[in-house]
Amino acid sequence: MVAPAAAALRVVRCGGSSFHGARAVFSADSKQVGPGPGPGYLLCASGDFVKMYSVATEEMLRLMGGHADLVTGIQLNPHNHVQLYSSSLDGTIKLWDFMDGIPIKTFTVGSKLLALYALARFEDSVFVVIPKRGERATFQLVSVKLTKAAGQDLEAKELSVVLDGVDASPKSIAFGREGEYVASVKEIDLQVYFFKQKQLNRFCVSAVKTKSGNNQFTCIACHPTEDCIATGHADGKIRIWRNFYHKKEYTYSTLHWHHDTVMDLAFSVEGSSLLSGGVESVLVLWHNQSECEKDFLPRLGSPIEYISMASDGTLCCTLHTDNRITIINSNLRFARSIQGLIKSADIKTGLVVDPRTKALVLNGEPGHLQFYCLQSDQQLFSLDIVQRQYIHQAGLNQADLVKVAFSARGKWLATVEEREEVTDPELQLKLWFYDEEAQSFKLNTRINMPHEDQITDLCFRDMDELEDDSVILVTTGRDCVFKVWVIVEDTDPEAQQSVSWSCDFIGSYHNYQATNCCFSEDGSLLAVSFEETVTVWDSVTWDLKCTFCHPPGKIRNICFGRLTCSKYLIGVSDDGFLCCWNLLSCALEWSAHLNILVLQPDPLSEYIAAVSWLSKESSLFVFKPNEPRPIYIQRNLCREKIQLAAFIPRDEPETVGSEKYLWLRRSQLFFLTDTQELMTLSTKSLQERLTPASKQLAVEESLPVTPFSLLLGKHRRQQSQDDIDLGKLFVHNKCEQDSPAVKELLHTPAHVLPSASFLCPIFINSLLISKENKSAEEVADEVEMESEKTKDDSDEERDVTEMEQEDTSPLELFGEMTCKLPKSQEKELRKIRKVDYSWISAF
């Protein structure tokens, strides 16, 4: 048997991409959230992908990949509402059938595309913002003619400039009154271009500047039916412009509630109200563009970046700077929230894996711990650790979450929060117990100032936690000691819990600062690094067993080998050395100078991943401690610097086609870049990874019920019952049902199918049965044709037909055959006996 060729290992952006790269789009059939005929879909740009979510369930149903760079705009095709246009920095516009996730066409423009607009009035064109050639930081709004030529990959080089000197932000351009005109804002200038008259009017707000604030434009929206423009400004004001057909007779009125920048504006579908949002995390609804009539939806969590309206006016959504989507009803009531990976200013906790949920755990909102699901690219829940109100003001020293560790089975969680003060820093060590009934962590012990200076690391002894006595926590600090914390019975009669945590041992080494700690796989040894020295301690007696030193450079990270490599200890120093020590011989086994930034062991195998930063590129090295030669090397892993990494255990072992990828079998490696993009390494193709069958089912189940679907569903249920009655056995039709060509015909929408002349040969070939799988009846038929050509053709056809009809009896499949053979089969057997098989003896 020939082994399948190994797929190339690819770097895949798997999550963490911002939702607020462009305005989100509702599908044309969006419905009110709650009881009703059925939900709609929400499509949004996220990194290199376009994601489709169910409005009702918040579940991600489609992940459409194909762009090679950031997606900068998405728009429904105004002439076909199940199709979507997307633009990207890779210079292409893609047309999608988003219900099936199929790219229909790709138009190559050849220039970076920074925004996209599609209007019903312009049937064969879309509008994009591109950089102006030869000029830096100058952009143009251009019309791109989309050719209707056959083929999937097409050139779109026919461009015509509409506006010059526009802003790169998609919020700075809006089309008004069914595409009669386009308005653009940049700095203090507003320009309006009328397509029919080919007239351009310019307005400058510096001429109408008042005493207060900054008049610079930040965003723009146009009334859907009237000649009215709303502009947002950096000082929090909103201006409503009218009569702008005349350069000198225009009028405007001012609305003011926001205390800071107005970040986005959107008119309702009928234009009777205006929505605005900004850094206050409040959505403001202005009725009839009146200062006196307004409603508010407050406490949306973070600044509002974009506002999008559904085409039927029943829903709107806000995209937030913390990677959150909020879906809101037309009566300004909160409906749903989709939370992606929150991007913190600094991931101080590192990437930690929750043993219970396999979720990635790291800093979230200020003072919170976010549990992030890698499969759905959504936040599972957020745990408030600091439990204090966070004040959004620069210069304040507020308590922040800096360290996190889970016990082996996730029963205990340890957190460290810190508030930096020059003279008197505040520290708190908290121990949280997982409550099975509440399905959440509850605070068990709070320890004020566990160390006299900052805590540098903490870890649990990795054992089965069958008893509380086996659970140990170790913390290291800049106060030159490490401390061992154990569980003790709580003697306080007023205490709400039966056990609490207390310090059991304090260790030090030559008054050096303690920087890192980790336990061996069996928990018998503890390694603690003190600046340039690694010390190894007995975890029962706390005796110092040995020390390792490899100057120069402080130790940045340490870990023990696992399984067959448990006798090794690995360390990384600040000067870039990767060292491996043998615990049995107490000697340096090998070392390499690779400028390692990240060291991450796989908890389920002997493999260890190390990421280096050399020549302004990240490289990956995977190795076993007992072998100095890496098992796998990936140069130029990504363009960004990798800060953190984590191995996530798989639910089921992965099938790999090459020995060099065996390290991916049990766990999957994820890493976070300095731009906080979450990436992984995959051997799967894009379609295998992005379109599981469950997603297709989720979409099909959420489609509206029609009389035809009810009839079809009844037929399918009856067919399914018939299969059960037959013992789930498939006769001759099995190969046909499994044919990829048949599946392609049945599951591909008609409007994107190729021509019938192209499909027909493929379909016919798929129905032919291969020679390797021929049944005895087919062999007999061929023998008859070769040996008895003189017989009448009609007799042959009649005999074969009789044979096939008899063979389809389900009784034969269960072995219930009658003793007497039909005449046609006796005839076939006589023919087979006459065939000469003597040639077989030669073998």
DOZADREN-623383 format. One record per residue (C-alpha): residue in one letter; y, x, z. Coordinates in steps of 0.001 Angstrom, whole numbers, padded with zeros to 6 digits, always signed. Each point is the difference from the previous one (the first is absolute). Layout:
% residues N
aYXZ/...
This chain:
% residues 843
m+000000+000000+000000/v+003401+001374-000987/a+002625-000122+002738/p+003209-001817-000936/a+003026+002153-000713/a+002257+000452+002993/a+003317-001803-000173/a+003078+002109+000454/l+001632-000166+003405/r+003415-001607-000296/v+002959-000301+002345/v+000803-003686+000416/r+003064-001561+001617/c-001782-002553+002182/g+002686-001473+002221/g+003229+000459+001804/s+002061-000448-003151/s+003195-001925+000613/f+000135-003654-001000/h+003768+000285-000414/g-000046+002042-003215/a+001015-003119-001954/r+000501-003732+000511/a-003185-001987+000536/v-000922-002832-002384/f-001616-003352+000762/s-002451-001413-002521/a+001249-003082-001818/d-002379-002288+001940/s+001170+000948+003514/k-000350-002868+002455/q+001236-000760+003486/v-001994+001905+002632/g-002142-002412+001969/p-001760-003218-001051/g+000296-000550-003701/p-001775+000216-003337/g-000324+003779+000000/p+001733+003327+000602/g+001821+002250-002386/y+000018+003763-000263/l+002492+002679+000860/l+000185+003131-002128/c+001740+003143+001182/a+000382+003629-001019/s-001664+002479+002352/g+000036+003646-000995/d-001813+000465-003326/f-001566-003460+000253/v+000824-003692-000258/k-001550-002095+002768/m-000724-003722-000048/y-000228-001881+003300/s-001029-003548+000805/v+002986-001841+001482/a-002294-002168+002137/t-002343+002641+001452/e+002083+003214-000295/e-003110+001620-001534/m+000435+002587-002730/l-001843-001398-003029/r+000874+002502-002716/l+000959+003662-000113/m+001150+000803-003525/g+000053+003710-000768/g+000788+001806-003212/h+003486+001437+000387/a+000181+003746+000566/d+003122-000148+002171/l+002010-002313+002226/v+000266-003643-001100/t+003725-000857-000091/g+000043-003614-001152/i-002180-003081-000544/q+000905-003203-001847/l-001992-003066-001062/n-000253-000392-003747/p+002457-002895-000529/h-002106-001276-002925/n-003396+000203+001772/h-000019-000412+003766/v-003441+001520+000538/q+001270+003276-001450/l+002081+002645+001717/y+002144+002891-001216/s+000202+003175+002082/s+002145+003107-000515/s-000522+003464+001426/l+001515+003437+000275/d-002812+001122-002328/g+002054-001481-002879/t-002285-002944-000814/i+000203-003789+000158/k-003333-001742+000555/l-000828-003630-000733/w-002670-001355+002368/d-002119-003086+000276/f+000385+000064+003780/m-002546-002761+000674/d-002708+002347-001291/g+001750+003293+000640/i-000321+000950-003671/p+002613+002184-001729/i+000655-001671-003374/k+002465+002456-001528/t+001772+003235+000912/f+003387+000706-001582/t+001138+003641+000157/v+003795+000250+000205/g+000082+003751+000572/s+002633+000067+002737/k-000106-000618+003751/l+000335-003728+000682/l+001917-000812+003183/a+000244-003813-000169/l-001397-002857-002109/y+001338-003442-001006/a-001692-002633-002208/l+001749-003168-001189/a-001251-003028-001929/r+002967+000126-002358/f-001040+003409-001351/e-003476-000697-001328/d-001064+003407-001268/s+002093+002246+002268/v+000326+001070+003612/f+002795+001895+001720/v-000461+003274+001877/v+002198+002558+001739/i-000485+003558-001270/p+001739+003348+000618/k+002685+000837-002553/r-001062+002988-002036/g+001989+003171+000537/e+001765-001313+003098/r-001192+000398+003555/a-000091-003013+002372/t+001322-002326-002733/f-001979-003078-001020/q+000016-002650-002726/l-001244-003565-000303/v-001840-000215-003318/s-001897-002662-001886/v-003543+001002-001023/k-001612-001789-002937/l-003706-000589+000700/t-001898+000189-003245/k-002616-002653-000725/a-002251+002404-001888/a-003739-000008+000662/g-001496+002415+002488/q+000299+000713+003707/d+002103+003188-000005/l+003239-000430-001877/e+003257+001877-000457/a+003234-001754+001021/k+002711+002289-001331/e+002451-002630-001241/l+002661+000082+002731/s+003523-001417-000015/v+002561+000760+002708/v+001408-003069+001760/l+001983+001567+002867/d+000958+003580+000670/g+000618+001623+003377/v-002129-002373+002072/d-001564+000677+003400/a-003667+000982+000201/s-000807-002693+002594/p-001621-003205-001376/k+002199-001961+002441/s+003142+001119-001857/i-000651-002035-003168/a-000426-003769-000423/f-000191-002388-002956/g+001917-003270+000159/r-000303-003555-001309/e-003213+000318-002030/g+000909+003414-001360/e+003503-000855-001247/y+001374+003119+001650/v-001032+003008+002091/a+001951+001359+002985/s-000201+003481+001484/v+001555+001594+003086/k+000460+003674+000810/e+002138+001460+002784/i+003244-002065-000233/d-000428-001291-003556/l-001378-003313-001286/q-000642-000398-003726/v-001127-003155-001783/y-001306-000011-003566/f-000220-003247-002030/f-002750+000153-002629/k+001330-002609-002457/q+003616+001154+000013/k-001013+003672+000384/q+002796+000226+002544/l+000119+002369+002984/n+002239-000738+003007/r+000556+002512+002811/f+001274-000681+003512/c+000834+002481+002752/v-000046-001045+003665/s+002360+002804+000996/a+002825-002241-001291/v-001003-002746+002446/k-000964+002234+002919/t+000852-001336+003426/k+000646+001762+003287/s-003596-000005+001182/g-002937+002111-001056/n-001628+001324-003101/n+000262-002188-003103/q-002723+001797-001964/f-002485-002263-001766/t-003611+000075+001213/c-001714-002915-001819/i+000616-002911-002377/a-001444-003444-000802/c+000948-002577-002657/h+000014-003782+000350/p-002838-001543-002080/t+002057-002776-001631/e+003702+000699+000591/d+002330+002859-000866/c-000022+001432+003508/i-000813+003491+001280/a-000709+001068+003592/t+000443+003651+000985/g-000932+001750+003251/h+002061+002820+001456/a-000433+002941+002365/d+002331-001546+002596/g-002207-003105+000389/k+002127-002320-002165/i-001259-002236-002818/r+002361-000860-002866/i-000455-003064-002200/w+001536+000608-003451/r+001062-002733-002458/n+001988-000270-003224/f-000937+003569-000902/y+000222-000804-003706/h+003649+000978+000392/k+000785+003527+001079/k+003120-000982+001940/e-000582-003632+001019/y-003243+000451+001921/t-000329-001394+003543/y-002200+000912+002929/s-000707-001194+003526/t-001442+001969+002902/l-002916-000706+002365/h-000443+002233+003020/w-002701+000047+002663/h-001843+003322-000408/h+001398+002825+002115/d-001428+002653-002318/t-001136+000429-003612/v-001130-003081-001912/m-003286+001263-001418/d-000990-002883-002300/l+001039-003452-001237/a-001866-002860-001694/f+001036-003475-001137/s-002303-002957+000518/v-001643-001427-003137/e+002548-002790-000394/g+002855+002258+001140/s+001128-002167+002916/s-000510+002746+002559/l+000149+003786+000257/l-002290+002272+002027/s+001131+003363+001374/g-001642+002722+002073/g+000823+003379+001505/v-000647+002437+002817/e+000269-002729+002663/s-003508-001253-000910/v+001464-003503-000386/l-000279-002209-003088/v+003217-001991-000484/l+000077-003236-002036/w+003478-000907-001273/h+000337-003656-001072/n+002256-000648-003005/q+001377+003554+000307/s+001946-001186+003056/e+001003+002155+002964/c-000423-002957+002364/e-003449-001189-001104/k-002700+002550+000688/d-003415+000237+001666/f-001899+003007+001330/l-003569+001258+000271/p+000269+002877+002523/r-002345+002635+001419/l-001826+000859-003216/g-000844+003439+001412/s+001789+002495-002232/p+002793+000231-002621/i-000404-002283-003032/e-000248+002010-003218/y-000670-002731-002595/i+000049-003811-000188/s-002117-001884-002571/m-000100-003730-000835/a-002962-001983-001347/s+000648-001772-003313/d-000568-003434+001553/g+002315+000733+002927/t-002580-000762+002702/l-000348+003574+001247/c+001923+003212+000269/c-001037+003401+001292/t+001733+003001+001507/l-001142+003596-000428/h+000844+002245+002931/t+000558+003700+000470/d-002992+000227+002388/n-002397-000958-002828/r-000227-003666+000919/i+000113-003160-002110/t+001152-003222+001672/i-000679-003310-001768/i+002456-002746+000942/n+000044-003739-000729/s+002954-001666-001708/n+001106-001484+003339/l+000487+003541+001309/r-003171-000036+002105/f-002189+003072+000357/a-003352-000534-001776/r-001966+003247-000487/s+000307+003731+000441/i-001749+002798-001888/q+000365+003329+001775/g-000938+003227-001743/l-000014+003471+001510/i+003173+000427+002037/k+001695+003252-000877/s+001308+001692+003112/a+002573+002768-000033/d-002520+002340+001646/i-003757-000570+000464/k-000266+001677+003404/t-003374-001562+000860/g-001774+001416-003061/l-002663-002025-001834/v-002544-001412+002462/v-003003-002225-000777/d-000794-003058+002126/p-003795+000173+000588/r-000247-003797+000176/t+001782-001127-003141/k+000014+003273-002014/a+003746-000634-000308/l+002497+002822-000345/v+002180+000184+003127/l+003434+001650+000043/n+003655-000548+000896/g+001340-003335-001196/e+003157-001760+001110/p+001933+001998+002609/g-002137+000126+003132/h-002941-001781-001689/l-003431+001087-001207/q-001041-001469-003349/f-003626-000675-000937/y-000147+000222-003800/c-002898-001263-002146/l-000690+002358-002907/q-002004-002560-001998/s+002718-002660-000171/d+003051+002317+000296/q+001277-002242+002798/q+000740+000358+003679/l-002654-001561+002248/f+002181-000154+003090/s+002645+001906+001928/l-000282+001038+003667/d+003209+000330+002014/i-000462+003222+001983/v+003478+000820+001301/q+000766-003657+000859/r+003753+000498-000113/q+002646-001439-002287/y+000832+002505-002723/i+003704+000368-000827/h+000749+000821-003638/q+002794+002463+000588/a+000203+003625-001005/g+000298+002638+002732/l-001847-001885+002756/n-002977+001701+001651/q-002540-002785+000299/a-003631+000045+001095/d-002368+000622-002895/l-003773+000107-000456/v-001152+003592-000600/k-003769+000292+000688/v-003039-002276-000420/a-003754+000414+000603/f-003011-002375+000006/s-003224+000402+001964/a-003225+000259-002019/r-000611-003738-000387/g+003579-001166+000292/k-000392-001316+003558/w+002961+002039+001246/l+003305+000901-001605/a+002324+002709+001327/t+003669+000133-001030/v+002872+002306+000863/e+003627-001084-000285/e+002933+002305+000375/r+003777-000158+000249/e+001651+003314-000697/e+002748+000953+002387/v+001572+003434+000252/t-000256+000211+003778/d-002654-002515+001076/p-002524-001122-002688/e-001917-003225+000676/l-003762-000144-000581/q-002555-002778+000442/l-003766+000141-000464/k-001536-003450-000432/l-003691-000911-000025/w-000918-003260-001769/f-003307-001887+000364/y-001369-002138-002829/d-000414-003593+001185/e-002855-001652-001914/e+001179-003519+000821/a+003603+000571-001049/q-001112+002278-002887/s+002845+002356+000829/f+000921+002966+002172/k+001323-000598+003505/l+001856+002563+002067/n-002173+001425+002775/t+001855+003031+001391/r+003555+001277-000358/i+000664+003602+001096/n+003603+001164+000208/m+000585+003696-000735/p-003683+001015-000451/h+001321+003468-000895/e+003220+001722+000914/d+000796+000560-003681/q-000989-001493-003346/i-003654-000876-000645/t-001244+001920-003038/d-003481-001523-000491/l-002580-002337+001540/c-003648-000848-000691/f-002913-001994+001461/r-003442+001421+000595/d-001959-001345-002949/m-003033-001614+001653/d-001701-003391-000111/e+002070-001502+002829/l-003026-001684+001478/e+001545+000568+003404/d+003582+000534+001063/d-000975+003305+001681/s-000629+001586-003416/v+003516-000801-001303/i+002452+002881+000469/l+003508+000471-001355/v+001672+003399-000355/t+003726+000581-000560/t+001771+003281-000758/g+003678+000735+000591/r+002820+002443-000362/d-000072+000384+003771/c-002829+002542-000596/v-002860-002167+001355/f-002620-002398-001256/k-001029-002968+002133/v-003288-001890+000216/w+000236-003743+000677/v-002960-002084+001202/i-000656-003642+000889/v-000052-000853+003728/e-000449-003262+001846/d+003285-001650+000856/t+000281-000376+003791/d+003217-002006-000127/p-000912-003596+001004/e+002922-001363-002047/a-001066+001818-003153/q-000910-002193-002958/q-002735+002328-001256/s-002961+001603+001770/v+000486+003525-001427/s+002897+002287-000838/w+000560+003574-001169/s+000739+003029+002147/c+000361+003773-000471/d-003218+001861+000855/f+000680+003614-001070/i+002887+002239-001074/g-000651+003134-002027/s+002184+002820-001315/y-000231+003395-001697/h+002432+002831+000718/n+002930-002400+000183/y-000087-000593-003758/q+000980-003354-001483/a-003005-002242-000726/t+000204-001253-003597/n-003288-001623-001134/c-003263-001311+001439/c-003308-001392-001261/f-003533-000672+001279/s-003237+001179-001605/e-002244-002606-001615/d-002252-000358+003057/g+002957+000088+002393/s-001270+003037+001901/l+002856+002331-000995/l+003763-000354-000065/a+002161+002260-002157/v+003661+000421+000937/s+002411+002196-001919/f+002701+001892+001902/e+002459+001315-002586/e-001974+002796-001788/t-003186-000365+002082/v-002813-002576-000100/t-001845-000592+003278/v-003378-001734+000379/w-000818-001851+003254/d-003124-001631+001462/s+000771-003746+000183/v-002150-000479+003143/t+001074+002878+002233/w+003279+000814-001815/d-000893+003687+000002/l+001585+002196-002702/k-002835+001111-002297/c+001682+002184-002628/t+003241+000661-001843/f+000813+000670-003675/c+003111+001659-001339/h+001129+000719-003528/p+003644+001116+000053/p+002571-000311-001327/g+001014-003673+000031/k-000374-002892+002402/i-002980-002293-000429/r+001085-003178-001773/n-003305-001909-000059/i-003607+000416+001182/c-003267-001888-000488/f-003714+000472+000702/g-002665-000014-002683/r-002452-002892-000033/l-003737-000549-000471/t-001554+003218-001394/c+003349+001810+000405/s+000587-000896+003662/k-000024+003676+001047/y+003285+000664-001823/l+003619-000479+001014/i+002722-000220-002677/g+003670+000770+000527/v+003196+000112-002078/s+002963+002175+000971/d+003697-000361-000773/d-000098+002958-002373/g-002531-001783-002227/f-003292+001594+001109/l-003177-002106+000055/c-002453+001492+002520/c-003626-000786+000837/w-001480+001240+003306/n-003685+000057+000974/l-000467-001481+003495/l-003380+001709+000489/s+001117+003536-000862/c+003598-000567+001211/a+001268+001765-003133/l+002091-000791-003054/e-002364-001159-002753/w+002527-000024-002873/s+003683-000621-000739/a+002184-000799-003024/h+003738+000092-000595/l+000767-003288-001791/n+003133-001377+001669/i-001907-003002+001302/l+002175-002943+001102/v-002696-002597+000721/l-003475+000428+001520/q-002193-003111+000131/p-003728-000126+000870/d-002238-002812-001227/p-001420-001799+003082/l-003251-000855-001844/s-000923+003325-001620/e+000410+003786+000190/y+002823+000009-002545/i+003573+000940+000868/a+003014-000554-002250/a+002939+002409-000002/v+003225-000571-001947/s+002231+002941-000863/w+003540+000281-001358/l+000222+002881-002458/s+002457+000552-002851/k+001587-003423+000610/e-003248-001883-000510/s-002602-001492+002336/s-003597+001194-000394/l-003157-001357+001632/f-002889+002119+001326/v-003192-001637+001294/f-002455+002254+001829/k-002781+000273+002553/p+000704+002401+002877/n-003296+001847-000587/e+001038+000842-003569/p+003191+001971-000674/r+000054-001153-003627/p+001554-003496-000466/i-002266-002740-001305/y+002861-001648-001865/i+003476+001202-001083/q+002689-002235-001510/r+003093+001874-001165/n+003286-001839-000438/l-001236-003000+001934/c+003387-001718-000242/r+003654+000809-000589/e+001035-000823+003578/k-000701+001942+003164/i-002886-001528+001969/q+000824-000511+003679/l-003026-001809+001456/a-003595-000860-000909/a-002852-002105+001369/f-003665-000624-000838/i-000841-003723+000050/p-003737-000799+000443/r-001413-002119-002812/d-001810-003281+000672/e-002794+001173-002304/p-000696+003523-001322/e+001571+000635-003405/t-002181+000941-002975/v+001233+003305-001394/g-001083+001614-003243/s+000543+003639+000919/e-000828+002232+002955/k+003580+001205+000253/y+001039-003558+000907/l-002568-000475+002771/w+002759+000335+002577/l+001334-003383-001214/r-003288-001790+000574/r+000401-001067+003633/s+003790-000020+000361/q+003083-000274-002168/l+002955+002361+000333/f+003515-001452+000181/f+003189+002005+000253/l+003671-000746+000533/t+002712+001883-001883/d+003476+000924+001213/t+001318-002968-002029/q-002437-002154+002016/e-002181-000955-002946/l-003589-000615+001063/m-002512+001530-002420/t-003735+000489-000253/l-002621+001719-002147/s-002337-002156-002067/t-002787+000512-002540/k+000092-003663-001054/s+001707-001218-003127/l+003156-002038+000336/q-001727-003319-000734/e-002903+000682+002397/r+002420+000819+002759/l+002622-002675-000557/t-001822-003114-001183/p-002939-000909+002239/a-001835-003224-000808/s+001267-001589+003197/k+003571+000192-001284/q-000958-001869-003170/l-001671-002682+002092/a+003021-000254+002243/v+002214-000731-003004/e-002428-002493-001527/e-000370-001888+003278/s+003749-000275+000408/l+000585-001561-003443/p+001070-003672-000029/v-002779-002594-000321/t-000067-001850-003339/p-002404-002679-001294/f-001564+002581-002322/s-000464+002503+002841/l-001637-002696+002119/l-002408-000817-002833/l-000700+003689-000631/g-000456+000643+003709/k-002515-002855+000229/h-001919+001434-002961/r+000002+003491+001566/r-001221-001355+003342/q-002801-001876-001756/q-000914+003144-001954/s-000021+002020+003207/q-002323-002559+001628/d-002342+000156-002988/d-000176+003785+000401/i-000958-000411+003649/d-002702-002521-000894/l-001491+002480-002442/g-000208+002701+002631/k+003181+001655-001352/l-001986+001245-002991/f+001637+000642-003354/v-002128-000146-003120/h+001182+001289-003389/n+003693-000755+000553/k+000484+002615+002692/c+000963+002790-002345/e+002419-002310-001760/q+001710-001048+003235/d+000386+003601+001054/s+001518+001051-003323/p+003451+001606+000388/a+001037-001442-003372/v-000802-003539+001142/k+001846+000530+003272/e+002996+001345-001890/l+000044-003060-002233/l-000272-002446+002880/h+002424+001647+002433/t+002765+001271-002306/p+002855-002461-000644/a+000065-001311-003547/h+003550+001118-000690/v-000882+003675+000514/l-003363+000036-001805/p-000311+002096-003161/s-000768-001635-003340/a-003294-001823-000563/s-001005+002467-002731/f+000176+002784+002576/l-001871-001891+002724/c-002771-001504-002114/p-002048+003194-000677/i+000235+001014+003672/f-001117-003439+001129/i-002925-000151-002441/n-001151+003519+000957/s+000091-000926+003678/l-002516-002784-000666/l-002514+002376-001618/i-002746+001165+002326/s-000537+003751+000141/k-003300+001513-001112/e-000667+001560+003392/n-000203-003429+001654/k-002153-001795-002574/s-002427-002555+001335/a-003619-000319-001127/e+000925-002985-002167/e+002585+002038-001938/v-002487+002852-000520/a-002538-002474-001303/d+002585-001444-002364/e+000768+003435-001449/v-003720+000800-000426/e-000514-003257-001814/m+002851+000742-002393/e-001364+003430-000855/s-003729-000734-000280/e-000080-003466-001545/k+002851-000165-002466/t-002030-002132-002380/k-000036-002979+002373/d+002334-002897-000468/d+003392+000471+001653/s+000212-003558+001185/d-003275+000369+001913/e+001289+003104+001717/e+003199-001742+001037/r-001908-003003+001334/d-002371+002213+001972/v+002747+002118+001507/t+001988-003102+000949/e-003020-001482+001742/m-000602+003249+001858/e+003609+000234+001229/q+000066-003603+001158/e-003176+000444+001994/d+001136+003298+001499/t+003112-001535+001539/s-002038-002040+002472/p+001036+000903+003576/l-003619-000412+001135/e-000931+003223-001782/l+002598+001872+001992/f-001736-000980+003215/g-003406+001031-001421/e-001309-003555-000468/m-001478+000397-003467/t-002798-002176-001401/c-003250+001670-000906/k-000003-001308-003571/l+002485+001740-002287/p+001941-001938-002647/k-001062+000487-003604/s+003122+001917-000872/q-000665+002576+002728/e-003647+000386-001009/k+001231+000659-003522/e+002410+002668+001248/l-002748+001704+002047/r-002266+000219-003034/k+002775+001723-001940/i+000575+002532+002776/r-003719+000874+000128/k+000120+000993-003678/v+002780+002536+000561/d-001113+003646-000021/y+001008+001741+003275/s-002052+003178-000600/w+003199+002065-000295/i+000410-000244+003770/s-003028+002254+000576/a+001994+002951-001308/f+002084-000153+003166/
